[in-house]
């Protein structure tokens, strides 16, 4: 995978001519590309204007509990084991 193939998620907030606020997420390579896409007239219905564009942070994964098994299960000898790492 090339670096330019990596997409970031951006949240765009808009306000239309009736004072209605809306937001939506989409993916782009950079903030500049996201701004260009968001400001295209076809992406702004009802005379809306872009009020803000922010990058959505990637959720952090807690790797400590990723492999932890909860509940009962049988090990190789048939014993029930709880919360085994």
N, C-alpha and C positions, 0 to 999 in steps of 0.2 A: 504494500500500500504506500503510495506516495504521500508526502506531507500535504500537498494541495488537495488531496482527496478527502482529508479530514474535515468534517463539517461541525460547526458549533451551532448551538441552539440560541436563538434570539427571541425576546418578547417585545412586541411592538404594541404601544398604546396609542389609540387614536381618539379623536373627538370629531363628531360630524356637525353639520350646520344647525342641527336641532339640539345640540348640547348633550347628545348621547355619547357615552364613553364605551370603548370596546378595546379588547386586547386579544392578540393571537400570537402563537409561536410558529416559527419556521426555522429552517436551517440554511446557513450560508457559510462561506469560507472565512469571512472577516466582518468587522463592524462596518467598514466602508461598503462592502458588497450588500450587506443587510440594509443599510440606509438607502442605497440605490434601488433595491427591490421594493422596499416599503413605500418609497415616495413615488412609485409609478402610479399614474392616474387610475389604471385598471384595478389596482389593489386598494383604492380608497373610494368606497361607495358613498353616496349621499353627500358629496362635497367634504368628506372628512379630511382632516390634517393629522399628520403624525405628531404626537406630543412627546413621545419618549421611545427610545430603543435601548434595551439592556441585554447583555449576555446572561443566559440562564446558567447558573453554576451546575456542574456535574455532581450528582449525588455521590456522597462518599460511602464506600462499602466497608462494613466492619468485618474484617477477615478473621477476627478472633472467634466469632460464633458461626462462621460459615459452615464448618464441618462438624459442629456439635450436634449430636443426635439426642433428641428428647423423647422420653417415653420408654417403653419396655421393648426389648428385642432379645433374641436368643444369640449367644455367642457360639463359638465352635463346639463347646461342650454342652450346649442346651441350657445354660444358665441365663436367667433374666438379669439384664444390666440396665441401669438408669443413668442418664446424663454422662455417657462415656465420650471422651475426646478421641 
